[in-house]
Amino acid sequence: MSDGSRIEWTDATWNPIRGCSKVSPGCKHCYAETFAERFRGVPGHPFEQGFTLRLVPEKLSQPLSWRRPRRIFVNSMSDLFHEAVPSDYIASVGSVMKRAGRHTFQVLTKRHDRMQRLLEGELRWMGALANVWFGVSVENRRHGLPRMNALRQTPATVRFVSMEPLLEDMGDVDLTGIHWVIAGGESGPRARAIQTAWVLGIERRCREQGVPFFFKQWGGTRKHATGRTLNGRTYDDFPATPRPARRDRS
């Protein structure tokens, strides 16, 4: 939850919010909840309150102290657009991202409707930030396709989709308006299986539509053993983005 991350598609994580609540099948075996609940009741621990959602304003300025430019996953342990997060607090997070122009911020949500509403309305300025990528989680067609449709209509410089955990074949998914796709299987002791054909289908659609593709992992109970190669290679593509500012005022 700091400078440095084991998540393959980012460099660091930043959590000015902690905790969340389940909204769809992709949340069933949430790694963040599992981690946080281990420390519920431990005095002084950052997750003393477990996975109960709470704001952490003392963490708001954290990225401003990181001088080397990096990709930063925003709220790896929560969801910026959770209904319990006040819009003015989301604006405070956005203000830090705007000031820290040397970094690239990756915002991932399952609350596509609220993200779209805010970025079309009172927080439209956030959608215009060149160094902020906005994305949605897509685990299946039922929940994922409406999120993608909303994302397409959401003002953003870069729109991305994280198909992890991928729970079914997405078919000939339409990637119009999407600038980056991540795919991966679920990991952990209760991981639901992913099928090779599902991943190959997504890679094919990305290739056909010219969308950068990042394959994160096969997952399973021992994700390091299953690895992340597909077709005998790794897929580590990122979207083309404007060069971040070298310095900013902090």
Phi and psi in degrees as a GROMACS rama.xvg file:
@    title "Ramachandran Plot"
@    xaxis  label "Phi"
@    yaxis  label "Psi"
@TYPE xy
-159.749  -158.829  SER-2
-69.9857  107.436  ASP-3
116.023  137.371  GLY-4
-153.461  147.759  SER-5
-89.3438  -3.59673  ARG-6
-72.6204  123.717  ILE-7
-63.2313  -27.3435  GLU-8
-100.065  12.7217  TRP-9
-141.106  170.196  THR-10
-107.386  -26.9818  ASP-11
-155.122  162.423  ALA-12
-123.349  150.861  THR-13
-139.425  122.553  TRP-14
-125.602  78.4597  ASN-15
-75.6807  -0.0223371  PRO-16
-134.556  143.473  ILE-17
-128.263  140.477  ARG-18
93.625  158.352  GLY-19
-162.745  -170.59  CYS-20
-147.305  154.935  SER-21
-78.1434  140.944  LYS-22
-130.141  -15.6106  VAL-23
-160.968  172.663  SER-24
-57.1746  -27.9343  PRO-25
-63.3146  -19.5963  GLY-26
-84.836  -8.67675  CYS-27
-51.9763  -46.6208  LYS-28
-113.937  48.0431  HIS-29
-55.2568  120.405  CYS-30
-65.3478  -35.5315  TYR-31
-66.6346  -42.7833  ALA-32
-63.9959  -44.4942  GLU-33
-58.0904  -44.6355  THR-34
-64.1914  -49.4721  PHE-35
-64.11  -41.5059  ALA-36
-68.5638  -18.6622  GLU-37
-62.0988  -24.9702  ARG-38
-110.653  7.46558  PHE-39
-58.8729  129.556  ARG-40
87.3059  -3.12175  GLY-41
-82.8895  109.94  VAL-42
-56.9626  131.78  PRO-43
81.8613  -7.69951  GLY-44
-76.8273  145.886  HIS-45
-54.6907  -26.6475  PRO-46
-112.462  38.4292  PHE-47
-57.3984  -31.0906  GLU-48
-94.3763  17.5023  GLN-49
63.0875  -137.265  GLY-50
-100.383  15.6348  PHE-51
-65.0599  131.637  THR-52
-67.8521  135.502  LEU-53
-155.761  150.741  ARG-54
-82.3133  147.569  LEU-55
-128.31  72.3111  VAL-56
-60.5889  -25.5311  PRO-57
-67.693  -13.7248  GLU-58
-95.2475  -3.45619  LYS-59
-57.5519  -41.3188  LEU-60
-86.3726  0.983022  SER-61
-51.8123  -48.8848  GLN-62
-62.6895  -22.0648  PRO-63
-66.9552  -21.3581  LEU-64
-88.9335  -8.08001  SER-65
-90.605  106.533  TRP-66
-79.2009  -36.1365  ARG-67
-75.5833  130.602  ARG-68
-59.6037  138.733  PRO-69
-153.922  162.301  ARG-70
-84.0884  133.255  ARG-71
-125.592  120.617  ILE-72
-81.4438  116.297  PHE-73
-85.3228  123.013  VAL-74
60.2384  59.572  ASN-75
-65.5035  -17.5753  SER-76
-112.756  21.2891  MET-77
-167.07  -160.324  SER-78
-142.31  116.41  ASP-79
-55.6158  -33.0872  LEU-80
-100.212  20.0815  PHE-81
-56.016  142.613  HIS-82
-62.8323  -19.5433  GLU-83
-89.1091  -2.31911  ALA-84
-93.0091  117.327  VAL-85
-60.1653  146.155  PRO-86
-64.1309  -29.8171  SER-87
-70.4623  -27.7164  ASP-88
-73.353  -38.9511  TYR-89
-59.0739  -39.3914  ILE-90
-63.0269  -37.0585  ALA-91
-64.111  -40.4288  SER-92
-62.3178  -44.8762  VAL-93
-61.1591  -36.8998  GLY-94
-63.2989  -38.7974  SER-95
-66.0271  -42.6173  VAL-96
-61.7721  -37.5524  MET-97
-65.6885  -42.9907  LYS-98
-67.9373  -36.2657  ARG-99
-88.9069  59.8939  ALA-100
-66.3168  -14.5982  GLY-101
-73.9006  -20.722  ARG-102
-95.953  159.258  HIS-103
-109.395  124.64  THR-104
-104.559  133.93  PHE-105
-113.527  109.392  GLN-106
-104.918  119.881  VAL-107
-120.324  131.701  LEU-108
-138.816  157.056  THR-109
-106.453  -3.05447  LYS-110
-97.3279  64.4984  ARG-111
-61.6243  -36.3873  HIS-112
-66.539  -42.5904  ASP-113
-70.4539  -40.0401  ARG-114
-57.8404  -47.7978  MET-115
-61.5794  -45.3108  GLN-116
-61.435  -44.1739  ARG-117
-71.7023  -40.9668  LEU-118
-75.8021  -16.3674  LEU-119
-88.0786  -15.9623  GLU-120
-118.277  -114.073  GLY-121
-64.8782  -22.4969  GLU-122
-111.507  30.5378  LEU-123
-57.8464  -32.0041  ARG-124
-60.8876  -27.8096  TRP-125
-69.6903  -39.0347  MET-126
-64.6428  -21.4987  GLY-127
-87.1755  -5.96956  ALA-128
-68.9305  123.905  LEU-129
-68.9356  -22.2785  ALA-130
-99.9435  14.1437  ASN-131
-121.585  124.091  VAL-132
-101.261  134.705  TRP-133
-114.086  131.353  PHE-134
-139.789  167.362  GLY-135
-127.16  151.198  VAL-136
-84.7278  137.684  SER-137
-133.716  105.533  VAL-138
-102.409  -23.7573  GLU-139
-155.547  179.294  ASN-140
-74.4565  -41.4237  ARG-141
-58.342  -47.5281  ARG-142
-93.0974  -32.2675  HIS-143
-75.9706  -39.8884  GLY-144
-64.7242  -41.2987  LEU-145
-61.8048  -35.5541  PRO-146
-64.6456  -42.3267  ARG-147
-65.3621  -39.4525  MET-148
-62.6029  -41.3987  ASN-149
-66.8684  -40.2858  ALA-150
-60.9691  -41.4141  LEU-151
-57.1109  -32.0482  ARG-152
-93.0894  0.102802  GLN-153
-90.545  128.296  THR-154
-61.9274  122.68  PRO-155
-165.646  147.406  ALA-156
-72.0721  -42.7953  THR-157
-129.872  128.524  VAL-158
-114.195  131.031  ARG-159
-134.224  161.492  PHE-160
-126.585  131.851  VAL-161
-109.752  104.663  SER-162
-91.7867  68.5405  MET-163
-150.194  127.136  GLU-164
-74.6335  130.663  PRO-165
-78.1995  119.961  LEU-166
-109.998  -7.40531  LEU-167
-162.647  171.783  GLU-168
-69.3636  126.27  ASP-169
-87.124  -3.47584  MET-170
65.0971  -153.433  GLY-171
-83.8745  68.0976  ASP-172
-64.7576  137.677  VAL-173
-84.377  120.93  ASP-174
-106.313  17.6122  LEU-175
-56.711  130.028  THR-176
81.2331  0.660709  GLY-177
-102.593  134.548  ILE-178
-104.342  -8.64313  HIS-179
-164.039  140.31  TRP-180
-128.107  129.373  VAL-181
-109.259  139.281  ILE-182
-134.579  150.926  ALA-183
-176.581  160.472  GLY-184
-92.1362  163.363  GLY-185
-74.7095  146.133  GLU-186
-122.24  163.276  SER-187
114.516  172.074  GLY-188
-64.1268  -22.8515  PRO-189
-112.419  24.7333  ARG-190
-59.2745  133.579  ALA-191
-82.8379  140.522  ARG-192
-70.4562  146.295  ALA-193
-111.45  148.714  ILE-194
-110.112  140.225  GLN-195
-55.5968  -40.5188  THR-196
-60.2189  -34.2637  ALA-197
-63.1443  -44.8718  TRP-198
-68.59  -42.6302  VAL-199
-60.3507  -36.739  LEU-200
-64.099  -40.663  GLY-201
-69.0953  -42.992  ILE-202
-60.274  -40.709  GLU-203
-63.3402  -44.7158  ARG-204
-64.4798  -38.0114  ARG-205
-62.8802  -43.5839  CYS-206
-63.3541  -43.9747  ARG-207
-64.9494  -34.6045  GLU-208
-103.089  5.33604  GLN-209
68.7401  35.3382  GLY-210
-106.144  128.098  VAL-211
-57.4861  138.077  PRO-212
-122.272  132.004  PHE-213
-124.886  115.747  PHE-214
-97.0195  114.487  PHE-215
-81.5954  -46.7172  LYS-216
-174.472  157.777  GLN-217
-82.2582  -29.3132  TRP-218
78.605  -143.881  GLY-219
93.6201  -171.533  GLY-220
-72.0076  -23.3983  THR-221
-132.499  82.0625  ARG-222
-64.6625  -29.1644  LYS-223
-70.2345  -27.4867  HIS-224
-76.3846  -36.6446  ALA-225
-79.7031  -23.9817  THR-226
72.2309  -160.521  GLY-227
-145.51  27.434  ARG-228
-91.8078  145.732  THR-229
-139.08  132.001  LEU-230
57.4221  30.3199  ASN-231
77.1859  13.1852  GLY-232
-148.224  168.96  ARG-233
-99.7095  148.366  THR-234
-113.997  109.161  TYR-235
-124.958  34.7707  ASP-236
-75.1708  144.638  ASP-237
-125.818  157.118  PHE-238
-71.2992  150.089  PRO-239
-72.7669  130.023  ALA-240
-135.193  160.006  THR-241
-61.2535  146.643  PRO-242
-64.0515  128.739  ARG-243
-66.455  154.802  PRO-244
-62.4821  143.999  ALA-245
-70.7457  -39.3069  ARG-246
-141.319  158.262  ARG-247
-147.68  161.815  ASP-248
-80.9334  129.418  ARG-249
